[in-house]
Structures are given as C-alpha cells and as structure tokens.
Amino acid sequence: MAALTARRVKAFVVKRVGKRYFEHGGDGRSQPQIAARVLLWAHLIGYLLRECSYHAMEALARGPARRNAGLSRSFGDDALAYFTERLDPDPTRQALVSVLRQTKRNKAFDNCRFIGLAIDGTGTNRSKKNRCGMCRPRYNARHQVCGYSHHLSLITVVGTGLSLPFDVEPYGPGDSEYSASRRLLERAVHALGSRFADYVVVDGEYATAPFLHTACALGLHPVARLKNNLPGLLAAATGRFSALAPTSIHQIDGDRVELWDIDDFDPWQELRWPTVRVLRYRQHRPDGSVCEAYWFTNWSMRKVGSVSLYRMAKSRWEVENQAFNDSKSRYGLEHAAHHHPQSLLANALLIVLAIVLERLFRLRYLKRGSHRPRPAIALLRILRLSLGHCPHSDTG
C-alpha cells in the first residue's frame, strides 16, 4: 500500500477539486510571479497541518520539508497576503459545490434517508482595534466597547453521518446574522440544486415567516427550534403536551427519549402554512441529566416519523460541533492571517475546503474495507511525520 504522505493527499485533492481550479482559482493578480496553484496548495496543506498563520506557511515553504509538502517553490508571507487580497471567492465556492455533488454521486450519503442543511452565525477574528470596515464592536456587561470582531454565517451538510461545511457569508456593515444567513441559504441551494437536500434545520432566531417561506420556495422543509420568540405557538404546544402522555418512547443512541408529536397547530398570522407540526422531546441521558426542547416543521407525519424528525432536530448541533468548533479550534478560523476583508473571506472559504477534503480523504478514501477510520489527530500526526521522510534513491 502506498505511504500516507502529504504528496498523496495532494494527488487526492487535485483529482477531487480539478486541475483547472488550481491553475487559476480566482487569482486576481495582474502580473503574478508565483503560480496560483502553489499558493492555493500552500493554504490547503497549511490548514491540513493546522498551521494557520502565514508565517508558519512561509516557514514550511522555505524549510527542508518543502518538497515533501508538495510545494514546488518558496515564498514569503507577504506573497500570501497579496494573493488572498485579490482572490475571487466564487471559484472556491464552485469547487466546494462540485466536490459535494461528486460526493453525492459517489453514494456517500446513501446510508441516510434525508439530507439536511444546517445554518448558523458566529464571530471570528477578534482584535482590540477597529482594523477594517467589516470589524464589528463587541460590548461588555456595561455596554462598553471591549474589542472588535468579524461575523459570518456558515452552512453545512448534516444528518448524513458526514458533516461537510461548504460556504460562508460575512456580515456587511449594518448587516445581521439573519440577513446574511438568508442570502447564504439562497446561494447555496441555487448552486447545489433544489433536489440535493431535503430539509434545513435552524435555531429559533430563524423561526420567522419570511425565512420559512424562503426555505419552502427553495424546495426545503424547515425544521426550526420553537422558543419564546413565538409565544402563541409555544403556549399552545406547552398547554396541549403537558396534559398528554408521550406519543412514543424510544432508546436512541443510548438515551431514553420521550416524544410528543402533533401536526394540527394553527400557524401565526404571517405564516402561510395550513397547519404547523410541533415535536416535543425529553431526552434522558445515562448520567441522569434531562434535555427538553420544542421544534416545529411543515412536514406531514405520513412522510416523516417522530424519530426521524427528532434526528433532524438534533442534527442542528453538527454546525456547532463539526463546523464551528473544528474550524475555530483546529483549523484557524478564529485567527486573522491577514486582516483584510477580501483576504479574510478567502481564508474562511479555503479553511472550509480543507475541512471537506480532509474528511472525504480520511472517512471515505482511506476507509475502504471493514477497518475503522483513522481519527483526525492520527492523520495529522502521520502527515507531520511524513514531512521529515527522505526517500532513498536506488543507485544499484
């Protein structure tokens, strides 16, 4: 079996993304001295090795491990900054969409009945000073400005056993998470196609008639958290469920789950749905803790059972755990490699692309057979060790 090296990962990446992307990739430089394919791969291998700063990528390109990392020449951190300031984000977004479509064609999602999308917002790139027009103030408990940060919405494929984030949308000046997420959802579904996913799962902040209508118009079934921002529907659901025994009780992933499920609630005035289906679950964990929540959707009980709807609701946590947590704590989304609006967007998209390619390489390409897939940290250690490997040529 071939050795697991950074060069082997590069061959996999080029095959999945395509040579055309690496040849140009949205490069906006007028007279480039360093090929776009070199700088694009420098970003990807840097993020795969969890070296998120441009100084670390420069050290990799100038050090003895450059060839083993698949880099054909050296460069400085200023070359990376200049490159990303002028990098068009659309080709990277198209590359991510192409990878997801190919993944679906290769039957990576065939083990699940429904494919979902989860969308949410987060803050990144904190700084003490206002560095650019995209910086948004952060406030302390006394409503005093204590710093600045950038904010973006992220969308990811969920509910399939293979969480794949694939696009981000930054908040513009005077913008909000709600508006950015709505733009992101529309762009993502138009790019993937209306038949790619079945539902979109969101938190209670998105439980508004305009957002729900947008999701339905895009061919998705909304699955939204029911909170106090819809007091009428929440009061009606609480009142009815409190007087009823659970509709069903199940053992799901080691937890005892009680489900209440009714599909004839009246919509509020702005919502153009005939009826609203509300699911209440009470999850009893082995440690004795209990988690309870209300969710609602327009999906009929004839097409989607209570357990399936429960799993869709729980899949919302994938955007927190598998997207935000991984991208910030492991791949450097929290770090501003170069504080420039275009550069920050380009880096965020390249981080997302690196995460998708790493998961497909580790969980699909390497897992062919009955063996268990390698954990992410194991692959990282192997790749780092491969950088110091010096192949001996046969001189005999």
VOPAGU-2260 file (C-alpha; in pm, 1 decimal, decimal comma):
REM VOPAGU-2260
SITE   aa  ch    i         X         Y         Z
SITE  MET   A    0       0,0       0,0       0,0
SITE  ALA   A    1     132,1     348,3     -85,4
SITE  ALA   A    2     272,8     552,0     202,1
SITE  LEU   A    3      39,5     808,3     354,5
SITE  THR   A    4     214,4    1137,2     274,9
SITE  ALA   A    5     127,9    1497,9     201,1
SITE  ARG   A    6     202,1    1431,7    -167,1
SITE  ARG   A    7     -54,9    1152,1    -170,0
SITE  VAL   A    8    -308,6    1385,0     -11,1
SITE  LYS   A    9    -226,8    1644,3    -276,9
SITE  ALA   A   10    -294,2    1392,8    -554,6
SITE  PHE   A   11    -632,6    1315,9    -397,2
SITE  VAL   A   12    -714,5    1687,0    -361,0
SITE  VAL   A   13    -621,4    1775,3    -719,5
SITE  LYS   A   14    -829,7    1485,9    -850,4
SITE  ARG   A   15   -1135,7    1587,1    -647,5
SITE  VAL   A   16   -1115,5    1962,8    -699,1
SITE  GLY   A   17    -972,5    1957,6   -1050,7
SITE  LYS   A   18    -656,0    2097,0   -1207,6
SITE  ARG   A   19    -849,4    2388,7   -1353,4
SITE  TYR   A   20    -920,3    2527,1   -1007,9
SITE  PHE   A   21    -554,4    2508,4    -908,1
SITE  GLU   A   22    -437,2    2669,1   -1231,7
SITE  HIS   A   23    -631,7    2987,6   -1163,2
SITE  GLY   A   24    -869,0    2960,6    -867,4
SITE  GLY   A   25    -988,6    3320,6    -899,6
SITE  ASP   A   26    -640,8    3474,8    -897,2
SITE  GLY   A   27    -681,9    3850,0    -948,8
SITE  ARG   A   28    -314,8    3946,9    -962,0
SITE  SER   A   29    -220,7    4135,3   -1279,4
SITE  GLN   A   30     138,5    4008,0   -1308,9
SITE  PRO   A   31     178,7    3703,0   -1085,4
SITE  GLN   A   32     533,7    3589,2   -1016,0
SITE  ILE   A   33     427,1    3281,8    -818,5
SITE  ALA   A   34     172,6    3046,3    -974,1
SITE  ALA   A   35    -172,9    3037,3    -818,2
SITE  ARG   A   36    -153,6    2658,3    -780,1
SITE  VAL   A   37     146,7    2697,8    -546,8
SITE  LEU   A   38     -22,9    2949,1    -318,2
SITE  LEU   A   39    -357,1    2767,1    -318,4
SITE  TRP   A   40    -192,4    2440,4    -218,4
SITE  ALA   A   41      15,4    2625,3      43,1
SITE  HIS   A   42    -307,8    2736,3     209,7
SITE  LEU   A   43    -465,7    2390,8     193,4
SITE  ILE   A   44    -164,1    2195,4     320,5
SITE  GLY   A   45    -110,3    2460,1     587,3
SITE  TYR   A   46    -464,9    2421,3     714,9
SITE  LEU   A   47    -447,3    2041,2     688,5
SITE  LEU   A   48    -134,2    2053,9     905,4
SITE  ARG   A   49    -315,7    2303,0    1132,3
SITE  GLU   A   50     -62,8    2575,9    1066,5
SITE  CYS   A   51    -298,0    2867,0    1017,8
SITE  SER   A   52     -61,0    3166,2    1019,8
SITE  TYR   A   53     112,6    3295,5     710,3
SITE  HIS   A   54     445,1    3290,9     894,2
SITE  ALA   A   55     401,1    2916,0     951,2
SITE  MET   A   56     317,8    2859,8     582,5
SITE  GLU   A   57     623,7    3062,7     483,4
SITE  ALA   A   58     841,9    2854,3     717,4
SITE  LEU   A   59     706,2    2537,4     557,8
SITE  ALA   A   60     783,2    2670,4     207,7
SITE  ARG   A   61    1134,1    2785,4     298,4
SITE  GLY   A   62    1228,7    2483,4     510,5
SITE  PRO   A   63    1370,9    2141,1     427,0
SITE  ALA   A   64    1020,3    1987,6     424,4
SITE  ARG   A   65     907,6    2196,2     124,0
SITE  ARG   A   66     927,1    1917,6    -134,4
SITE  ASN   A   67     765,4    1659,3      91,9
SITE  ALA   A   68     481,5    1906,8     147,9
SITE  GLY   A   69     421,1    1922,6    -228,2
SITE  LEU   A   70     538,8    2284,1    -267,6
SITE  SER   A   71     740,8    2347,7    -583,3
SITE  ARG   A   72     897,9    2676,6    -469,1
SITE  SER   A   73     944,1    2903,7    -170,9
SITE  PHE   A   74     765,0    3232,7     -99,0
SITE  GLY   A   75     707,1    3483,9     179,3
SITE  ASP   A   76     408,0    3563,1     394,6
SITE  ASP   A   77     358,9    3889,9     203,4
SITE  ALA   A   78     300,7    3687,5    -116,5
SITE  LEU   A   79      15,9    3501,0      56,6
SITE  ALA   A   80    -137,5    3826,4     179,6
SITE  TYR   A   81    -113,1    3990,8    -162,9
SITE  PHE   A   82    -262,9    3680,6    -325,7
SITE  THR   A   83    -567,7    3649,6     -97,7
SITE  GLU   A   84    -643,4    4022,5    -112,8
SITE  ARG   A   85    -709,7    3970,3    -484,7
SITE  LEU   A   86    -859,5    3621,5    -477,0
SITE  ASP   A   87   -1211,6    3594,1    -616,2
SITE  PRO   A   88   -1418,4    3377,6    -375,9
SITE  ASP   A   89   -1652,4    3240,4    -643,6
SITE  PRO   A   90   -1417,5    2969,8    -786,8
SITE  THR   A   91   -1356,1    2832,1    -436,1
SITE  ARG   A   92   -1730,1    2825,5    -371,4
SITE  GLN   A   93   -1783,9    2649,6    -703,6
SITE  ALA   A   94   -1510,9    2398,4    -618,1
SITE  LEU   A   95   -1683,7    2318,2    -288,7
SITE  VAL   A   96   -2018,7    2270,7    -462,1
SITE  SER   A   97   -1856,6    2047,6    -723,2
SITE  VAL   A   98   -1697,5    1832,8    -450,7
SITE  LEU   A   99   -2032,3    1795,0    -271,4
SITE  ARG   A  100   -2213,6    1697,6    -590,5
SITE  GLN   A  101   -1945,9    1441,0    -669,7
SITE  THR   A  102   -1968,8    1308,8    -313,8
SITE  LYS   A  103   -2341,4    1254,7    -352,2
SITE  ARG   A  104   -2295,4    1087,0    -691,7
SITE  ASN   A  105   -2042,9     854,8    -529,7
SITE  LYS   A  106   -2318,9     746,0    -287,1
SITE  ALA   A  107   -2155,8     884,2      26,3
SITE  PHE   A  108   -2499,7     982,6     157,9
SITE  ASP   A  109   -2687,2     667,9      58,7
SITE  ASN   A  110   -2699,1     531,8     414,7
SITE  CYS   A  111   -2936,3     811,0     522,0
SITE  ARG   A  112   -3290,1     872,2     406,0
SITE  PHE   A  113   -3283,6    1252,5     432,8
SITE  ILE   A  114   -3005,8    1502,0     363,1
SITE  GLY   A  115   -3014,2    1820,0     566,3
SITE  LEU   A  116   -2855,9    2163,3     568,4
SITE  ALA   A  117   -2779,0    2349,2     890,8
SITE  ILE   A  118   -2707,4    2719,9     900,2
SITE  ASP   A  119   -2590,7    2947,7    1181,7
SITE  GLY   A  120   -2374,3    3250,8    1255,0
SITE  THR   A  121   -2060,1    3304,2    1460,4
SITE  GLY   A  122   -1792,6    3560,1    1545,4
SITE  THR   A  123   -1425,3    3528,5    1444,0
SITE  ASN   A  124   -1101,7    3726,6    1407,7
SITE  ARG   A  125   -1111,9    3918,7    1734,4
SITE  SER   A  126    -894,5    4226,2    1772,4
SITE  LYS   A  127    -857,9    4514,3    2015,6
SITE  LYS   A  128    -869,9    4780,2    1744,4
SITE  ASN   A  129   -1101,7    4859,0    1456,4
SITE  ARG   A  130    -888,4    4730,0    1168,7
SITE  CYS   A  131   -1128,3    4749,8     870,5
SITE  GLY   A  132   -1481,1    4835,0     764,8
SITE  MET   A  133   -1600,4    4478,9     838,5
SITE  CYS   A  134   -1498,7    4494,1    1206,5
SITE  ARG   A  135   -1797,3    4495,2    1440,6
SITE  PRO   A  136   -1774,8    4619,8    1802,4
SITE  ARG   A  137   -1801,7    4379,4    2096,3
SITE  TYR   A  138   -1958,1    4501,0    2419,7
SITE  ASN   A  139   -1904,3    4401,9    2782,5
SITE  ALA   A  140   -2167,4    4373,9    3055,3
SITE  ARG   A  141   -2166,0    4753,2    3099,3
SITE  HIS   A  142   -2231,8    4803,8    2725,2
SITE  GLN   A  143   -1882,4    4940,9    2667,4
SITE  VAL   A  144   -1683,4    4854,4    2355,7
SITE  CYS   A  145   -1424,1    4596,2    2461,4
SITE  GLY   A  146   -1292,7    4498,3    2119,1
SITE  TYR   A  147   -1387,3    4414,4    1763,7
SITE  SER   A  148   -1452,5    4101,0    1561,8
SITE  HIS   A  149   -1579,4    3977,6    1228,3
SITE  HIS   A  150   -1900,1    3776,9    1195,2
SITE  LEU   A  151   -2011,0    3527,2     934,4
SITE  SER   A  152   -2280,8    3269,8     866,9
SITE  LEU   A  153   -2185,5    2914,5     773,3
SITE  ILE   A  154   -2383,9    2636,2     606,1
SITE  THR   A  155   -2306,2    2265,6     627,5
SITE  VAL   A  156   -2447,4    1932,4     514,9
SITE  VAL   A  157   -2590,2    1744,2     816,6
SITE  GLY   A  158   -2784,0    1432,2     902,3
SITE  THR   A  159   -2575,0    1203,6     681,2
SITE  GLY   A  160   -2301,7    1087,0     918,0
SITE  LEU   A  161   -2058,9    1302,8     717,4
SITE  SER   A  162   -2075,3    1671,1     814,8
SITE  LEU   A  163   -1941,3    1885,6     530,8
SITE  PRO   A  164   -1939,8    2267,8     565,0
SITE  PHE   A  165   -1929,6    2427,5     222,5
SITE  ASP   A  166   -1991,7    2803,2     223,3
SITE  VAL   A  167   -1972,9    3115,8     438,2
SITE  GLU   A  168   -2127,0    3461,8     415,8
SITE  PRO   A  169   -1976,2    3753,2     612,9
SITE  TYR   A  170   -2193,8    4021,6     769,1
SITE  GLY   A  171   -2154,5    4352,5     590,3
SITE  PRO   A  172   -2171,9    4695,4     758,0
SITE  GLY   A  173   -2509,4    4731,8     924,6
SITE  ASP   A  174   -2586,1    4369,7     838,2
SITE  SER   A  175   -2720,4    4093,6    1063,7
SITE  GLU   A  176   -2690,5    3718,7    1107,8
SITE  TYR   A  177   -3047,1    3674,9     987,6
SITE  SER   A  178   -2992,1    3861,5     658,5
SITE  ALA   A  179   -2653,7    3701,6     590,2
SITE  SER   A  180   -2790,1    3351,8     656,4
SITE  ARG   A  181   -3084,7    3410,2     428,6
SITE  ARG   A  182   -2853,5    3519,1     145,0
SITE  LEU   A  183   -2629,5    3221,9     215,0
SITE  LEU   A  184   -2916,0    2973,0     204,1
SITE  GLU   A  185   -3044,9    3106,8    -126,5
SITE  ARG   A  186   -2699,4    3099,6    -288,9
SITE  ALA   A  187   -2618,9    2752,7    -156,2
SITE  VAL   A  188   -2942,1    2590,3    -274,4
SITE  HIS   A  189   -2922,6    2754,8    -617,6
SITE  ALA   A  190   -2565,6    2625,5    -652,1
SITE  LEU   A  191   -2633,8    2271,4    -528,3
SITE  GLY   A  192   -2975,2    2234,4    -689,5
SITE  SER   A  193   -3315,8    2212,8    -525,6
SITE  ARG   A  194   -3306,3    1831,2    -511,9
SITE  PHE   A  195   -2971,8    1797,8    -332,5
SITE  ALA   A  196   -3108,4    1835,6      23,1
SITE  ASP   A  197   -3444,7    1764,8     185,5
SITE  TYR   A  198   -3457,1    1996,3     485,9
SITE  VAL   A  199   -3289,4    2291,3     656,0
SITE  VAL   A  200   -3255,0    2291,1    1035,2
SITE  VAL   A  201   -3218,4    2622,6    1218,8
SITE  ASP   A  202   -3229,7    2775,2    1564,0
SITE  GLY   A  203   -3522,2    2978,1    1697,8
SITE  GLU   A  204   -3378,2    3306,7    1569,4
SITE  TYR   A  205   -3468,9    3199,0    1216,3
SITE  ALA   A  206   -3822,8    3094,1    1308,3
SITE  THR   A  207   -3981,4    3384,1    1120,3
SITE  ALA   A  208   -4233,4    3372,7     838,7
SITE  PRO   A  209   -4002,4    3531,4     573,8
SITE  PHE   A  210   -3718,9    3284,9     639,9
SITE  LEU   A  211   -3954,5    2984,6     648,8
SITE  HIS   A  212   -4121,1    3096,9     325,9
SITE  THR   A  213   -3778,4    3136,2     163,1
SITE  ALA   A  214   -3681,6    2783,0     263,9
SITE  CYS   A  215   -4007,6    2641,3     126,1
SITE  ALA   A  216   -3966,5    2833,0    -200,5
SITE  LEU   A  217   -3622,1    2674,4    -234,7
SITE  GLY   A  218   -3774,3    2325,9    -205,9
SITE  LEU   A  219   -3665,7    2259,4     154,3
SITE  HIS   A  220   -3869,6    2160,0     457,6
SITE  PRO   A  221   -3780,5    2389,1     751,0
SITE  VAL   A  222   -3712,4    2228,0    1090,5
SITE  ALA   A  223   -3690,7    2513,3    1341,5
SITE  ARG   A  224   -3649,3    2541,2    1717,2
SITE  LEU   A  225   -3959,8    2671,4    1894,4
SITE  LYS   A  226   -3871,8    2932,6    2155,8
SITE  ASN   A  227   -4018,9    3235,3    2330,3
SITE  ASN   A  228   -3999,8    3447,9    2014,5
SITE  LEU   A  229   -4320,7    3265,9    1909,3
SITE  PRO   A  230   -4513,9    3292,3    2237,7
SITE  GLY   A  231   -4853,4    3198,6    2093,7
SITE  LEU   A  232   -4741,0    2873,6    1931,5
SITE  LEU   A  233   -4517,8    2783,9    2226,4
SITE  ALA   A  234   -4800,7    2839,5    2477,1
SITE  ALA   A  235   -5039,9    2630,2    2268,6
SITE  ALA   A  236   -4787,8    2346,5    2237,4
SITE  THR   A  237   -4693,1    2356,5    2606,6
SITE  GLY   A  238   -5056,2    2350,9    2712,0
SITE  ARG   A  239   -5152,3    2055,6    2494,4
SITE  PHE   A  240   -4843,0    1843,5    2555,6
SITE  SER   A  241   -4850,0    1890,0    2933,6
SITE  ALA   A  242   -5186,0    1711,4    2950,9
SITE  LEU   A  243   -5080,9    1420,0    2728,4
SITE  ALA   A  244   -4866,1    1113,5    2773,5
SITE  PRO   A  245   -4572,8    1077,5    2529,4
SITE  THR   A  246   -4671,8     972,1    2180,3
SITE  SER   A  247   -4384,7     722,7    2182,5
SITE  ILE   A  248   -4075,9     628,8    2384,9
SITE  HIS   A  249   -3751,0     509,1    2224,0
SITE  GLN   A  250   -3392,0     414,1    2303,2
SITE  ILE   A  251   -3184,6     631,0    2068,3
SITE  ASP   A  252   -2804,9     630,1    2080,5
SITE  GLY   A  253   -2806,1     511,5    2439,5
SITE  ASP   A  254   -3058,6     771,2    2559,3
SITE  ARG   A  255   -3419,2     722,9    2661,2
SITE  VAL   A  256   -3622,0     966,1    2451,5
SITE  GLU   A  257   -3987,6    1057,0    2507,5
SITE  LEU   A  258   -4160,0    1213,1    2207,5
SITE  TRP   A  259   -4478,4    1417,9    2175,8
SITE  ASP   A  260   -4584,8    1486,5    1816,4
SITE  ILE   A  261   -4895,6    1675,9    1694,1
SITE  ASP   A  262   -4943,2    1820,9    1345,7
SITE  ASP   A  263   -5260,4    2032,9    1366,7
SITE  PHE   A  264   -5145,6    2352,9    1539,3
SITE  ASP   A  265   -5265,7    2682,5    1392,4
SITE  PRO   A  266   -4999,2    2895,9    1219,7
SITE  TRP   A  267   -4947,4    3253,9    1331,5
SITE  GLN   A  268   -5087,5    3531,6    1115,3
SITE  GLU   A  269   -4786,2    3589,9     886,1
SITE  LEU   A  270   -4711,2    3220,8     822,4
SITE  ARG   A  271   -4870,0    3083,1     505,1
SITE  TRP   A  272   -4891,7    2719,3     618,0
SITE  PRO   A  273   -5217,6    2523,6     650,7
SITE  THR   A  274   -5107,3    2377,0     984,3
SITE  VAL   A  275   -4792,1    2352,7    1194,9
SITE  ARG   A  276   -4644,9    2029,3    1325,7
SITE  VAL   A  277   -4479,3    2055,5    1668,1
SITE  LEU   A  278   -4244,5    1796,6    1817,8
SITE  ARG   A  279   -4151,9    1793,2    2183,5
SITE  TYR   A  280   -3876,6    1564,2    2307,3
SITE  ARG   A  281   -3749,1    1481,7    2653,4
SITE  GLN   A  282   -3407,6    1317,9    2639,3
SITE  HIS   A  283   -3288,7    1121,1    2943,7
SITE  ARG   A  284   -2910,9    1067,1    2934,3
SITE  PRO   A  285   -2726,3     786,5    3118,0
SITE  ASP   A  286   -2570,5    1038,9    3359,7
SITE  GLY   A  287   -2918,4    1139,4    3481,9
SITE  SER   A  288   -2941,5    1474,4    3301,3
SITE  VAL   A  289   -3255,8    1560,8    3107,4
SITE  CYS   A  290   -3278,0    1774,8    2793,7
SITE  GLU   A  291   -3613,4    1901,3    2666,6
SITE  ALA   A  292   -3694,3    2111,1    2359,2
SITE  TYR   A  293   -3972,5    2200,9    2115,0
SITE  TRP   A  294   -3932,7    2201,5    1735,6
SITE  PHE   A  295   -4175,4    2266,8    1451,4
SITE  THR   A  296   -4197,3    2194,7    1079,9
SITE  ASN   A  297   -4436,8    2175,5     786,5
SITE  TRP   A  298   -4352,1    1810,9     717,2
SITE  SER   A  299   -4650,1    1577,2     744,2
SITE  MET   A  300   -4644,5    1281,8     983,8
SITE  ARG   A  301   -4722,5    1047,0     692,2
SITE  LYS   A  302   -4388,9    1123,1     525,8
SITE  VAL   A  303   -4161,2    1168,1     827,3
SITE  GLY   A  304   -4197,6     981,4    1154,2
SITE  SER   A  305   -4134,5    1122,1    1500,0
SITE  VAL   A  306   -3794,4     953,7    1539,8
SITE  SER   A  307   -3675,3    1085,1    1202,0
SITE  LEU   A  308   -3788,7    1435,5    1291,1
SITE  TYR   A  309   -3610,1    1407,1    1626,6
SITE  ARG   A  310   -3286,5    1312,9    1449,0
SITE  MET   A  311   -3327,2    1608,8    1213,2
SITE  ALA   A  312   -3367,1    1843,6    1508,6
SITE  LYS   A  313   -3057,9    1702,3    1679,1
SITE  SER   A  314   -2856,6    1735,3    1356,8
SITE  ARG   A  315   -2850,2    2113,1    1412,3
SITE  TRP   A  316   -2569,1    2057,3    1663,0
SITE  GLU   A  317   -2344,2    1940,3    1381,1
SITE  VAL   A  318   -2297,3    2300,9    1269,2
SITE  GLU   A  319   -2176,2    2380,7    1621,7
SITE  ASN   A  320   -1960,8    2074,7    1688,7
SITE  GLN   A  321   -1841,6    1964,0    1344,5
SITE  ALA   A  322   -1819,6    2305,4    1176,8
SITE  PHE   A  323   -1762,7    2595,1    1417,7
SITE  ASN   A  324   -1573,1    2401,1    1683,5
SITE  ASP   A  325   -1341,4    2225,0    1437,7
SITE  SER   A  326   -1280,6    2526,1    1214,4
SITE  LYS   A  327   -1201,3    2757,3    1505,8
SITE  SER   A  328   -1007,7    2536,1    1745,6
SITE  ARG   A  329    -822,8    2319,9    1490,6
SITE  TYR   A  330    -808,0    2490,3    1151,6
SITE  GLY   A  331    -758,9    2856,3    1239,2
SITE  LEU   A  332   -1089,1    3023,4    1152,1
SITE  GLU   A  333   -1051,4    3229,5    1470,6
SITE  HIS   A  334    -712,2    3359,2    1353,2
SITE  ALA   A  335    -676,8    3653,9    1113,7
SITE  ALA   A  336    -379,8    3557,6     898,4
SITE  HIS   A  337    -412,3    3889,2     713,8
SITE  HIS   A  338    -663,6    4149,6     830,0
SITE  HIS   A  339    -825,4    4249,3     502,7
SITE  PRO   A  340   -1194,9    4187,2     418,7
SITE  GLN   A  341   -1125,6    4000,4      94,2
SITE  SER   A  342    -839,6    3805,5     246,1
SITE  LEU   A  343   -1045,7    3702,1     549,9
SITE  LEU   A  344   -1326,6    3574,1     326,9
SITE  ALA   A  345   -1080,1    3385,1     105,5
SITE  ASN   A  346    -915,5    3225,6     408,6
SITE  ALA   A  347   -1250,4    3122,1     556,5
SITE  LEU   A  348   -1350,7    2951,6     231,2
SITE  LEU   A  349   -1012,8    2778,6     198,5
SITE  ILE   A  350   -1041,4    2654,0     557,6
SITE  VAL   A  351   -1384,9    2511,0     477,3
SITE  LEU   A  352   -1243,3    2348,8     162,3
SITE  ALA   A  353    -957,3    2196,4     364,1
SITE  ILE   A  354   -1203,3    2053,1     619,0
SITE  VAL   A  355   -1419,4    1896,6     346,8
SITE  LEU   A  356   -1121,9    1742,8     167,4
SITE  GLU   A  357    -969,3    1609,9     489,8
SITE  ARG   A  358   -1293,4    1438,9     589,7
SITE  LEU   A  359   -1350,5    1288,2     248,1
SITE  PHE   A  360    -990,3    1164,9     232,2
SITE  ARG   A  361    -995,9    1019,5     583,6
SITE  LEU   A  362   -1352,8     889,7     611,4
SITE  ARG   A  363   -1421,6     784,5     252,1
SITE  TYR   A  364   -1098,4     735,8      55,4
SITE  LEU   A  365    -892,7     573,5     333,2
SITE  LYS   A  366   -1185,8     379,1     477,4
SITE  ARG   A  367   -1231,5     118,4     209,0
SITE  GLY   A  368   -1288,9    -213,1     380,3
SITE  SER   A  369   -1401,2    -324,0     725,0
SITE  HIS   A  370   -1139,4    -138,4     930,1
SITE  ARG   A  371   -1231,3     160,8    1143,8
SITE  PRO   A  372   -1145,7     504,6    1001,2
SITE  ARG   A  373    -848,4     689,7    1140,9
SITE  PRO   A  374    -928,4     972,6    1380,9
SITE  ALA   A  375    -836,9    1320,5    1261,5
SITE  ILE   A  376    -546,0    1355,2    1504,1
SITE  ALA   A  377    -392,2    1029,4    1380,0
SITE  LEU   A  378    -394,8    1151,9    1020,4
SITE  LEU   A  379    -243,1    1482,2    1130,7
SITE  ARG   A  380      44,7    1305,4    1307,8
SITE  ILE   A  381     115,5    1085,3    1005,6
SITE  LEU   A  382     123,8    1385,8     771,6
SITE  ARG   A  383     357,1    1576,9    1001,3
SITE  LEU   A  384     591,1    1280,7    1027,6
SITE  SER   A  385     589,6    1237,4     650,2
SITE  LEU   A  386     737,4    1585,1     605,9
SITE  GLY   A  387    1066,4    1468,0     750,7
SITE  HIS   A  388    1084,2    1149,9     543,4
SITE  CYS   A  389    1374,9    1140,3     296,7
SITE  PRO   A  390    1324,7     874,8      28,7
SITE  HIS   A  391    1644,2     689,8     -70,3
SITE  SER   A  392    1702,4     650,8    -441,9
SITE  ASP   A  393    1816,8     314,2    -571,0
SITE  THR   A  394    2169,0     365,4    -712,3
SITE  GLY   A  395    2236,7      -3,2    -768,6
